[in-house]
Amino acid sequence: MSQGSKIVTSDFSFYYDSTPALRNINLGIRPKEIFTAFGPARSGKTTFLKSLNRLTDLIPGANHTGSILLDGMNVYDPGLDLTHLRRRIGMVFDLPTPLPMSIFDNVAYGLRLNKMISKRRLGEAVEKALRSAVLWEEVKDRLHTSALRLSGGQQQRLCIARILALEPEVLLLDEPCSGLDPISTASIEETLIQLKEDYTIILVPHSVQQASRVADWAGFFLNGEIVEVGPAYQIFTKPADQRTEDYVTGRFG
């Protein structure tokens, strides 16, 4: 699966001080697909996501072995520009975190911060990002009202739009529906399925059911290792490993 992959991890292990959180992760994640990393709590899924754009650098005592390649480029290259990396690989967290400002200013924030765009084009970029996040029709008449007045599901799509405005190539999502009601969850899932036409998406899902609904490929994480990886239909209907089957069918986790 590594040939033609957007991201390739080779024997990647990650440690908090001397405690292993990930062990020998070997993966190829293809472009413009949804890859779900699923498994029980403390299985290494969030650490895996944060390793991809080096948010783990912020943790004292963290270290790694092995490699992660993005289009053949080692993301742990000492000379790499981290700001550039995190623009290429954007992350959306479990709890929506809109900034205490207007809807428009939330989406424009990163563009202004990076001085990436002229004022004339700013409005076009904000609209494009909101359309991509399937939020434009709901907010186009109140762009200059507070983002904090949006519903939870709308706030999460706003956070996705804020990342999309920076035109990343890869989207990382860590349980983006964990605090949302079923209707909001469905709208986020529909958004992700549309977004994969243009982006590579790596998702830690809220549940096995969510993983099976949206994934193209899936990897089952357990105790910091990948037990099994493959096409979603196979992983969720005919897993090859008994531990995967036990988890998918609810026997543990």
Backbone as CSV, one residue per row, in Angstrom:
resi,resn,N_x,N_y,N_z,CA_x,CA_y,CA_z,C_x,C_y,C_z
1,MET,0.816,-1.218,0.000,0.000,0.000,0.000,0.846,1.264,0.000
2,SER,2.188,1.141,0.187,3.013,2.341,0.282,3.194,3.020,-1.070
3,GLN,3.145,2.258,-2.158,3.311,2.853,-3.479,2.131,3.772,-3.769
4,GLY,2.449,5.009,-4.154,1.396,5.975,-4.418,0.763,6.547,-3.172
5,SER,1.404,6.339,-2.016,0.853,6.833,-0.756,1.202,8.303,-0.543
6,LYS,0.326,8.986,0.152,0.567,10.372,0.555,1.466,10.409,1.787
7,ILE,1.183,9.515,2.721,1.955,9.423,3.967,2.411,7.985,4.139
8,VAL,3.679,7.814,4.482,4.223,6.486,4.752,4.944,6.522,6.097
9,THR,4.563,5.620,7.000,5.299,5.474,8.250,6.083,4.167,8.184
10,SER,7.351,4.225,8.606,8.219,3.043,8.560,8.814,2.791,9.942
11,ASP,8.438,1.660,10.534,8.954,1.271,11.857,8.901,2.435,12.834
12,PHE,7.795,3.177,12.809,7.700,4.375,13.643,7.260,3.995,15.054
13,SER,8.087,4.356,16.020,7.760,4.154,17.432,7.855,5.498,18.144
14,PHE,7.029,5.660,19.165,6.993,6.941,19.872,6.978,6.675,21.370
15,TYR,7.744,7.501,22.090,7.900,7.301,23.537,7.628,8.594,24.298
16,TYR,6.935,8.461,25.417,6.849,9.544,26.399,7.886,9.214,27.464
17,ASP,9.004,9.967,27.469,10.195,9.566,28.217,10.574,8.162,27.746
18,SER,10.533,7.155,28.610,10.902,5.807,28.155,9.680,4.910,27.952
19,THR,8.466,5.475,28.126,7.251,4.673,28.002,6.779,4.668,26.550
20,PRO,6.693,3.484,25.917,6.271,3.451,24.511,4.769,3.721,24.362
21,ALA,4.427,4.625,23.455,3.017,4.891,23.136,2.650,4.308,21.781
22,LEU,3.640,4.184,20.898,3.462,3.555,19.585,4.644,2.637,19.329
23,ARG,4.367,1.481,18.739,5.442,0.526,18.485,5.429,0.084,17.017
24,ASN,6.499,0.399,16.314,6.732,-0.135,14.958,5.506,-0.009,14.052
25,ILE,5.062,1.231,13.868,3.911,1.481,12.998,4.387,1.542,11.549
26,ASN,3.850,0.648,10.733,4.156,0.622,9.297,2.849,0.792,8.525
27,LEU,2.742,1.920,7.840,1.476,2.268,7.193,1.736,3.024,5.907
28,GLY,0.858,2.845,4.936,0.811,3.722,3.775,-0.598,4.270,3.659
29,ILE,-0.725,5.590,3.666,-2.052,6.228,3.607,-2.170,6.929,2.258
30,ARG,-3.143,6.504,1.478,-3.254,6.975,0.102,-3.934,8.341,0.026
31,PRO,-3.641,9.113,-1.023,-4.256,10.438,-1.156,-5.745,10.354,-1.436
32,LYS,-6.457,11.366,-0.961,-7.888,11.552,-1.248,-8.709,10.328,-0.852
33,GLU,-8.384,9.837,0.339,-9.174,8.783,0.964,-9.330,9.118,2.437
34,ILE,-10.289,8.457,3.072,-10.445,8.586,4.522,-9.851,7.338,5.174
35,PHE,-8.800,7.560,5.956,-8.203,6.475,6.734,-8.629,6.648,8.181
36,THR,-9.229,5.626,8.778,-9.612,5.719,10.185,-8.676,4.876,11.038
37,ALA,-8.176,5.505,12.105,-7.373,4.814,13.110,-8.293,4.581,14.297
38,PHE,-8.710,3.331,14.500,-9.691,3.070,15.559,-9.144,2.055,16.554
39,GLY,-9.741,2.031,17.729,-9.311,1.112,18.769,-9.719,1.645,20.123
40,PRO,-9.472,0.887,21.191,-9.883,1.326,22.524,-9.078,2.531,23.009
41,ALA,-9.497,3.109,24.119,-8.780,4.241,24.713,-7.344,3.837,25.040
42,ARG,-6.443,4.811,24.942,-5.021,4.632,25.249,-4.352,3.576,24.369
43,SER,-4.821,3.484,23.129,-4.185,2.540,22.199,-3.171,3.230,21.289
44,GLY,-3.022,4.551,21.416,-2.009,5.267,20.634,-2.546,6.072,19.465
45,LYS,-3.864,6.114,19.303,-4.450,6.757,18.115,-4.147,8.255,18.066
46,THR,-4.375,8.956,19.177,-4.147,10.410,19.187,-2.661,10.721,19.060
47,THR,-1.826,9.929,19.716,-0.375,10.111,19.565,0.024,9.950,18.100
48,PHE,-0.564,8.972,17.431,-0.284,8.770,16.007,-0.646,10.019,15.205
49,LEU,-1.856,10.552,15.422,-2.263,11.761,14.697,-1.291,12.906,14.940
50,LYS,-0.987,13.151,16.216,-0.137,14.299,16.562,1.294,14.131,16.059
51,SER,1.722,12.882,15.884,3.069,12.646,15.350,3.172,13.080,13.892
52,LEU,2.050,13.006,13.170,2.082,13.272,11.731,2.407,14.725,11.417
53,ASN,1.977,15.652,12.296,2.383,17.045,12.051,3.183,17.617,13.219
54,ARG,3.748,16.694,14.003,4.719,16.998,15.053,4.166,17.877,16.169
55,LEU,2.887,17.767,16.444,2.353,18.413,17.643,2.926,17.761,18.895
56,THR,3.445,16.543,18.751,4.090,15.860,19.875,5.385,16.558,20.292
57,ASP,5.924,17.425,19.434,7.132,18.174,19.801,6.912,19.030,21.047
58,LEU,5.655,19.351,21.328,5.336,20.237,22.447,5.383,19.506,23.791
59,ILE,5.569,18.182,23.769,5.518,17.377,24.996,6.935,17.128,25.505
60,PRO,7.260,17.600,26.727,8.616,17.374,27.261,8.927,15.879,27.366
61,GLY,10.127,15.507,26.981,10.561,14.120,27.125,10.107,13.188,26.024
62,ALA,9.378,13.713,25.036,8.891,12.860,23.952,10.022,12.584,22.966
63,ASN,10.070,11.361,22.444,11.064,11.038,21.417,10.528,9.904,20.548
64,HIS,11.203,9.667,19.421,10.704,8.671,18.472,11.850,7.961,17.780
65,THR,11.520,6.842,17.144,12.428,6.159,16.223,11.626,5.843,14.961
66,GLY,12.332,5.553,13.876,11.645,5.309,12.613,11.351,6.604,11.887
67,SER,10.509,6.519,10.844,10.279,7.712,10.013,8.823,7.847,9.597
68,ILE,8.467,9.099,9.301,7.173,9.428,8.691,7.474,10.290,7.476
69,LEU,7.005,9.854,6.316,7.237,10.598,5.075,5.931,11.184,4.564
70,LEU,5.984,12.447,4.153,4.873,13.129,3.479,5.337,13.431,2.066
71,ASP,4.751,12.758,1.079,5.212,12.888,-0.310,6.718,12.679,-0.406
72,GLY,7.231,11.710,0.352,8.654,11.387,0.312,9.533,12.252,1.191
73,MET,8.969,13.285,1.824,9.744,14.188,2.682,9.621,13.732,4.134
74,ASN,10.756,13.608,4.814,10.759,13.197,6.217,10.233,14.337,7.103
75,VAL,9.104,14.124,7.754,8.514,15.215,8.547,9.355,15.518,9.789
76,TYR,10.253,14.607,10.152,11.127,14.853,11.304,12.508,15.358,10.891
77,ASP,12.656,15.779,9.644,13.896,16.401,9.194,14.175,17.626,10.066
78,PRO,15.376,17.715,10.687,15.671,18.833,11.596,15.540,20.206,10.941
79,GLY,15.734,20.262,9.621,15.667,21.553,8.933,14.279,21.942,8.464
80,LEU,13.295,21.108,8.778,11.942,21.337,8.267,11.287,22.539,8.944
81,ASP,10.587,23.342,8.175,9.816,24.474,8.696,8.503,23.932,9.268
82,LEU,8.368,23.968,10.597,7.192,23.377,11.247,5.903,24.099,10.876
83,THR,5.981,25.413,10.713,4.780,26.166,10.329,4.287,25.702,8.970
84,HIS,5.214,25.483,8.055,4.856,25.005,6.723,4.270,23.597,6.799
85,LEU,4.873,22.736,7.619,4.372,21.367,7.775,2.927,21.390,8.291
86,ARG,2.676,22.220,9.300,1.339,22.230,9.913,0.309,22.927,9.042
87,ARG,0.787,23.666,8.046,-0.148,24.196,7.058,-0.515,23.093,6.066
88,ARG,0.431,22.234,5.749,0.160,21.115,4.829,-0.671,20.033,5.508
89,ILE,-0.445,19.841,6.810,-1.179,18.830,7.579,-1.881,19.551,8.724
90,GLY,-3.173,19.830,8.556,-3.929,20.570,9.563,-4.673,19.632,10.491
91,MET,-4.891,20.071,11.737,-5.540,19.191,12.722,-6.770,19.847,13.330
92,VAL,-7.845,19.056,13.430,-9.086,19.478,14.082,-9.271,18.581,15.314
93,PHE,-9.493,19.208,16.466,-9.548,18.462,17.719,-10.975,18.039,18.067
94,ASP,-11.088,17.269,19.163,-12.386,16.694,19.514,-13.401,17.757,19.915
95,LEU,-12.985,18.749,20.704,-13.923,19.785,21.130,-13.790,20.997,20.215
96,PRO,-14.893,21.508,19.670,-14.827,22.702,18.824,-14.213,23.865,19.604
97,THR,-13.305,24.584,18.963,-12.631,25.697,19.636,-12.711,26.971,18.794
98,PRO,-13.930,27.497,18.556,-14.008,28.757,17.822,-13.376,29.881,18.638
99,LEU,-12.761,30.814,17.946,-12.182,31.973,18.611,-13.303,32.945,18.970
100,PRO,-13.154,33.723,20.044,-14.212,34.658,20.458,-14.267,35.883,19.545
101,MET,-14.646,35.632,18.315,-14.753,36.692,17.306,-15.803,36.256,16.292
102,SER,-15.974,37.011,15.232,-17.030,36.688,14.274,-16.715,35.420,13.488
103,ILE,-17.758,34.893,12.833,-17.589,33.725,11.971,-16.550,34.023,10.892
104,PHE,-16.685,35.174,10.249,-15.756,35.570,9.185,-14.326,35.632,9.716
105,ASP,-14.139,36.296,10.864,-12.789,36.482,11.398,-12.168,35.169,11.849
106,ASN,-12.984,34.215,12.295,-12.459,32.898,12.641,-11.789,32.244,11.446
107,VAL,-12.486,32.267,10.305,-11.959,31.610,9.109,-10.774,32.398,8.541
108,ALA,-10.838,33.722,8.650,-9.785,34.575,8.093,-8.538,34.633,8.969
109,TYR,-8.650,34.154,10.201,-7.598,34.359,11.200,-6.225,33.869,10.723
110,GLY,-6.166,32.616,10.288,-4.884,32.054,9.867,-4.316,32.740,8.641
111,LEU,-5.197,33.121,7.717,-4.750,33.807,6.498,-4.134,35.159,6.843
112,ARG,-4.783,35.876,7.762,-4.238,37.186,8.180,-2.944,37.019,8.943
113,LEU,-2.901,36.008,9.806,-1.722,35.764,10.641,-0.506,35.462,9.773
114,ASN,-0.719,34.700,8.719,0.368,34.310,7.827,0.579,35.291,6.679
115,LYS,-0.233,36.367,6.680,-0.134,37.380,5.615,-0.144,36.718,4.237
116,MET,-1.057,35.762,4.091,-1.066,34.934,2.884,-1.900,35.514,1.755
117,ILE,-2.633,36.600,2.005,-3.667,36.950,1.041,-3.972,38.441,1.100
118,SER,-4.355,39.016,-0.034,-4.740,40.426,-0.048,-6.152,40.574,0.518
119,LYS,-6.468,41.784,0.985,-7.809,42.025,1.541,-8.894,41.714,0.514
120,ARG,-8.596,42.007,-0.734,-9.597,41.820,-1.794,-9.980,40.348,-1.929
121,ARG,-8.985,39.471,-1.783,-9.238,38.044,-1.974,-9.668,37.340,-0.689
122,LEU,-9.600,38.060,0.431,-9.909,37.432,1.713,-11.347,36.915,1.757
123,GLY,-12.275,37.740,1.276,-13.683,37.339,1.291,-13.937,36.096,0.454
124,GLU,-13.277,36.030,-0.702,-13.427,34.851,-1.570,-12.896,33.595,-0.872
125,ALA,-11.760,33.736,-0.187,-11.147,32.586,0.481,-12.014,32.098,1.638
126,VAL,-12.602,33.044,2.381,-13.467,32.670,3.507,-14.700,31.937,2.982
127,GLU,-15.301,32.460,1.924,-16.485,31.797,1.356,-16.134,30.400,0.859
128,LYS,-15.007,30.264,0.175,-14.602,28.955,-0.352,-14.428,27.940,0.781
129,ALA,-13.776,28.375,1.870,-13.538,27.463,2.998,-14.857,27.071,3.660
130,LEU,-15.762,28.024,3.826,-17.063,27.722,4.442,-17.893,26.807,3.539
131,ARG,-17.799,27.008,2.238,-18.504,26.104,1.306,-17.928,24.691,1.402
132,SER,-16.596,24.591,1.455,-15.960,23.276,1.537,-16.355,22.549,2.811
133,ALA,-16.548,23.299,3.886,-16.948,22.715,5.164,-18.466,22.555,5.279
134,VAL,-19.170,22.802,4.175,-20.633,22.669,4.086,-21.311,23.492,5.190
135,LEU,-20.857,24.739,5.323,-21.415,25.629,6.339,-21.917,26.951,5.753
136,TRP,-21.499,27.258,4.530,-21.788,28.556,3.930,-23.276,28.889,3.929
137,GLU,-24.115,27.981,3.479,-25.545,28.283,3.362,-26.184,28.589,4.716
138,GLU,-25.616,28.020,5.764,-26.189,28.234,7.102,-25.741,29.541,7.734
139,VAL,-24.620,30.106,7.294,-24.077,31.283,7.989,-23.861,32.503,7.092
140,LYS,-24.144,32.401,5.805,-23.770,33.476,4.875,-24.420,34.810,5.210
141,ASP,-25.570,34.781,5.907,-26.256,36.029,6.248,-25.871,36.562,7.623
142,ARG,-24.950,35.881,8.298,-24.544,36.345,9.639,-23.047,36.149,9.875
143,LEU,-22.275,36.429,8.837,-20.832,36.221,8.911,-20.165,37.074,9.978
144,HIS,-20.785,38.211,10.312,-20.137,39.122,11.253,-20.750,39.055,12.649
145,THR,-21.492,37.964,12.920,-21.957,37.699,14.282,-20.973,36.733,14.955
146,SER,-21.060,36.648,16.272,-20.104,35.841,17.037,-20.198,34.358,16.676
147,ALA,-19.028,33.754,16.482,-18.971,32.311,16.210,-19.441,31.499,17.414
148,LEU,-19.396,32.114,18.585,-19.791,31.396,19.800,-21.297,31.158,19.860
149,ARG,-22.045,31.805,18.974,-23.496,31.609,18.941,-23.911,30.451,18.041
150,LEU,-22.960,29.848,17.360,-23.261,28.698,16.510,-23.515,27.454,17.372
151,SER,-24.228,26.491,16.811,-24.427,25.214,17.506,-23.107,24.447,17.539
152,GLY,-23.064,23.381,18.351,-21.837,22.592,18.457,-21.385,22.030,17.126
153,GLY,-22.327,21.489,16.356,-21.978,20.934,15.054,-21.500,22.000,14.085
154,GLN,-22.118,23.179,14.138,-21.684,24.280,13.277,-20.300,24.771,13.702
155,GLN,-20.059,24.827,15.015,-18.741,25.256,15.493,-17.650,24.291,15.020
156,GLN,-17.959,22.991,15.009,-16.948,22.029,14.567,-16.678,22.194,13.071
157,ARG,-17.723,22.423,12.281,-17.510,22.659,10.844,-16.774,23.979,10.614
158,LEU,-16.998,24.966,11.500,-16.254,26.225,11.408,-14.762,25.975,11.653
159,CYS,-14.450,25.111,12.624,-13.043,24.784,12.894,-12.417,24.071,11.695
160,ILE,-13.205,23.235,11.023,-12.720,22.586,9.799,-12.476,23.645,8.720
161,ALA,-13.410,24.596,8.585,-13.251,25.667,7.590,-12.009,26.501,7.875
162,ARG,-11.733,26.743,9.146,-10.558,27.544,9.534,-9.270,26.861,9.053
163,ILE,-9.227,25.522,9.158,-8.070,24.774,8.657,-8.050,24.791,7.128
164,LEU,-9.217,24.591,6.499,-9.285,24.522,5.033,-8.869,25.834,4.379
165,ALA,-9.089,26.952,5.066,-8.718,28.255,4.503,-7.218,28.320,4.211
166,LEU,-6.427,27.548,4.943,-4.981,27.545,4.746,-4.547,26.585,3.636
167,GLU,-5.546,25.938,2.993,-5.322,25.036,1.872,-4.335,23.913,2.214
168,PRO,-4.666,23.116,3.235,-3.803,21.983,3.565,-3.964,20.876,2.533
169,GLU,-3.134,19.862,2.644,-3.259,18.672,1.799,-3.845,17.500,2.587
170,VAL,-3.585,17.521,3.903,-4.018,16.434,4.789,-4.789,17.030,5.953
171,LEU,-5.909,16.386,6.299,-6.709,16.783,7.462,-6.640,15.683,8.499
172,LEU,-6.253,16.047,9.724,-6.265,15.121,10.852,-7.453,15.487,11.737
173,LEU,-8.264,14.513,12.096,-9.431,14.782,12.949,-9.451,13.794,14.101
174,ASP,-9.399,14.342,15.321,-9.367,13.509,16.517,-10.742,13.505,17.188
175,GLU,-11.524,12.473,16.918,-12.884,12.337,17.452,-13.687,13.644,17.324
176,PRO,-13.838,14.156,16.104,-14.479,15.467,15.925,-15.961,15.477,16.279
177,CYS,-16.552,14.311,16.497,-17.993,14.243,16.810,-18.255,13.797,18.240
178,SER,-17.208,13.771,19.087,-17.368,13.155,20.404,-18.391,13.878,21.276
179,GLY,-18.541,15.202,21.095,-19.486,15.928,21.937,-20.757,16.330,21.219
180,LEU,-21.008,15.737,20.042,-22.106,16.209,19.196,-23.296,15.246,19.207
181,ASP,-24.476,15.803,18.941,-25.688,14.994,18.840,-25.688,14.244,17.503
182,PRO,-26.580,13.257,17.345,-26.575,12.434,16.116,-26.760,13.231,14.824
183,ILE,-27.591,14.276,14.848,-27.820,15.059,13.624,-26.553,15.821,13.235
184,SER,-25.899,16.441,14.235,-24.650,17.154,13.954,-23.562,16.189,13.508
185,THR,-23.532,15.010,14.130,-22.554,13.993,13.746,-22.744,13.595,12.287
186,ALA,-23.995,13.398,11.886,-24.275,13.025,10.490,-23.807,14.112,9.525
187,SER,-23.991,15.379,9.913,-23.572,16.467,9.013,-22.050,16.522,8.892
188,ILE,-21.337,16.244,9.993,-19.870,16.211,9.923,-19.415,15.061,9.029
189,GLU,-20.045,13.903,9.182,-19.660,12.744,8.369,-19.912,13.012,6.887
190,GLU,-21.028,13.636,6.565,-21.312,13.986,5.159,-20.277,14.963,4.632
191,THR,-19.884,15.908,5.489,-18.850,16.876,5.105,-17.545,16.171,4.785
192,LEU,-17.145,15.215,5.624,-15.877,14.506,5.413,-15.893,13.736,4.103
193,ILE,-17.013,13.110,3.797,-17.107,12.330,2.561,-16.970,13.243,1.338
194,GLN,-17.511,14.468,1.437,-17.319,15.428,0.343,-15.873,15.914,0.273
195,LEU,-15.270,16.142,1.453,-13.919,16.700,1.495,-12.867,15.758,0.930
196,LYS,-13.105,14.452,0.989,-12.070,13.522,0.515,-11.846,13.624,-0.996
197,GLU,-12.729,14.327,-1.690,-12.480,14.562,-3.117,-11.236,15.426,-3.323
198,ASP,-10.907,16.232,-2.312,-9.787,17.168,-2.442,-8.681,16.972,-1.409
199,TYR,-8.967,16.225,-0.351,-8.016,16.125,0.756,-7.814,14.668,1.168
200,THR,-6.643,14.407,1.741,-6.400,13.144,2.429,-6.851,13.340,3.873
201,ILE,-7.700,12.440,4.362,-8.284,12.611,5.704,-7.891,11.426,6.575
202,ILE,-7.367,11.751,7.749,-7.022,10.715,8.733,-7.855,11.003,9.976
203,LEU,-8.705,10.052,10.305,-9.730,10.267,11.321,-9.600,9.255,12.450
204,VAL,-9.582,9.765,13.682,-9.837,8.912,14.841,-11.334,9.028,15.100
205,PRO,-12.096,7.969,14.843,-13.558,8.078,14.898,-14.083,8.010,16.326
206,HIS,-15.308,8.472,16.484,-15.971,8.449,17.778,-16.363,7.025,18.175
207,SER,-16.584,6.186,17.185,-17.051,4.821,17.450,-16.695,3.924,16.266
208,VAL,-16.792,2.617,16.490,-16.593,1.657,15.400,-17.609,1.904,14.297
209,GLN,-18.847,2.228,14.694,-19.907,2.469,13.704,-19.553,3.642,12.800
210,GLN,-19.015,4.719,13.396,-18.608,5.865,12.585,-17.474,5.477,11.632
211,ALA,-16.531,4.723,12.136,-15.425,4.277,11.285,-15.941,3.493,10.088
212,SER,-16.885,2.597,10.337,-17.401,1.759,9.248,-18.223,2.571,8.248
213,ARG,-18.815,3.687,8.712,-19.637,4.513,7.797,-18.788,5.346,6.842
214,VAL,-17.646,5.850,7.309,-16.932,6.847,6.495,-15.593,6.363,5.923
215,ALA,-15.039,5.287,6.455,-13.662,4.916,6.094,-13.556,4.277,4.721
216,ASP,-12.452,4.569,4.043,-12.034,3.801,2.866,-11.062,2.709,3.311
217,TRP,-10.100,3.110,4.139,-9.159,2.166,4.748,-9.209,2.365,6.254
218,ALA,-8.844,1.339,7.003,-8.882,1.428,8.454,-7.734,0.652,9.065
219,GLY,-7.295,1.126,10.229,-6.267,0.421,10.984,-6.728,0.263,12.417
220,PHE,-6.627,-0.953,12.933,-7.029,-1.229,14.314,-5.800,-1.113,15.218
221,PHE,-5.857,-0.144,16.139,-4.763,0.110,17.076,-5.091,-0.555,18.416
222,LEU,-4.084,-1.201,18.990,-4.251,-1.835,20.293,-2.904,-1.809,21.019
223,ASN,-2.904,-1.200,22.207,-1.678,-1.129,23.024,-0.486,-0.575,22.250
224,GLY,-0.758,0.456,21.436,0.327,1.128,20.726,0.792,0.445,19.454
225,GLU,0.140,-0.634,19.079,0.520,-1.346,17.857,-0.645,-1.366,16.876
226,ILE,-0.336,-1.547,15.600,-1.391,-1.771,14.621,-1.567,-3.276,14.481
227,VAL,-2.740,-3.744,14.867,-3.048,-5.171,14.800,-3.349,-5.582,13.365
228,GLU,-4.112,-4.697,12.681,-4.580,-5.050,11.339,-4.906,-3.775,10.576
229,VAL,-4.607,-3.774,9.299,-4.941,-2.633,8.447,-5.422,-3.166,7.106
230,GLY,-6.411,-2.467,6.515,-6.919,-2.921,5.226,-8.116,-2.123,4.781
231,PRO,-8.734,-2.528,3.665,-9.945,-1.845,3.203,-11.028,-1.924,4.285
232,ALA,-11.786,-0.848,4.422,-12.764,-0.778,5.514,-13.766,-1.927,5.468
233,TYR,-14.243,-2.258,4.269,-15.270,-3.309,4.188,-14.740,-4.627,4.734
234,GLN,-13.442,-4.878,4.515,-12.857,-6.125,5.009,-12.637,-6.066,6.524
235,ILE,-12.093,-4.954,6.993,-11.798,-4.814,8.425,-13.072,-4.955,9.262
236,PHE,-14.166,-4.370,8.781,-15.385,-4.339,9.601,-16.338,-5.509,9.344
237,THR,-16.083,-6.301,8.306,-16.967,-7.449,8.058,-16.252,-8.793,8.145
238,LYS,-14.979,-8.828,7.705,-14.232,-10.089,7.753,-12.802,-9.834,8.223
239,PRO,-12.634,-9.339,9.451,-11.269,-9.078,9.915,-10.451,-10.367,9.974
240,ALA,-9.161,-10.232,9.712,-8.298,-11.411,9.683,-7.809,-11.792,11.082
241,ASP,-7.777,-10.812,11.990,-7.236,-11.062,13.325,-8.379,-11.171,14.339
242,GLN,-8.302,-12.152,15.215,-9.371,-12.379,16.190,-9.563,-11.175,17.111
243,ARG,-8.468,-10.471,17.430,-8.585,-9.292,18.311,-9.393,-8.178,17.636
244,THR,-9.193,-8.016,16.332,-9.992,-7.029,15.597,-11.459,-7.422,15.638
245,GLU,-11.733,-8.685,15.368,-13.122,-9.147,15.366,-13.767,-8.956,16.738
246,ASP,-13.029,-9.265,17.797,-13.568,-9.108,19.148,-13.910,-7.647,19.437
247,TYR,-13.053,-6.723,18.964,-13.318,-5.301,19.206,-14.474,-4.793,18.356
248,VAL,-14.459,-5.146,17.075,-15.502,-4.671,16.157,-16.889,-5.174,16.576
249,THR,-16.927,-6.375,17.117,-18.232,-6.955,17.527,-18.601,-6.619,18.963
250,GLY,-17.765,-5.810,19.613,-18.129,-5.325,20.944,-17.802,-6.254,22.093
251,ARG,-16.921,-7.233,21.857,-16.583,-8.156,22.953,-15.632,-7.518,23.970
252,PHE,-14.927,-6.457,23.555,-14.155,-5.680,24.528,-14.019,-4.265,23.998
253,GLY,-13.530,-3.366,24.848,-13.290,-1.990,24.428,-14.343,-1.022,24.861
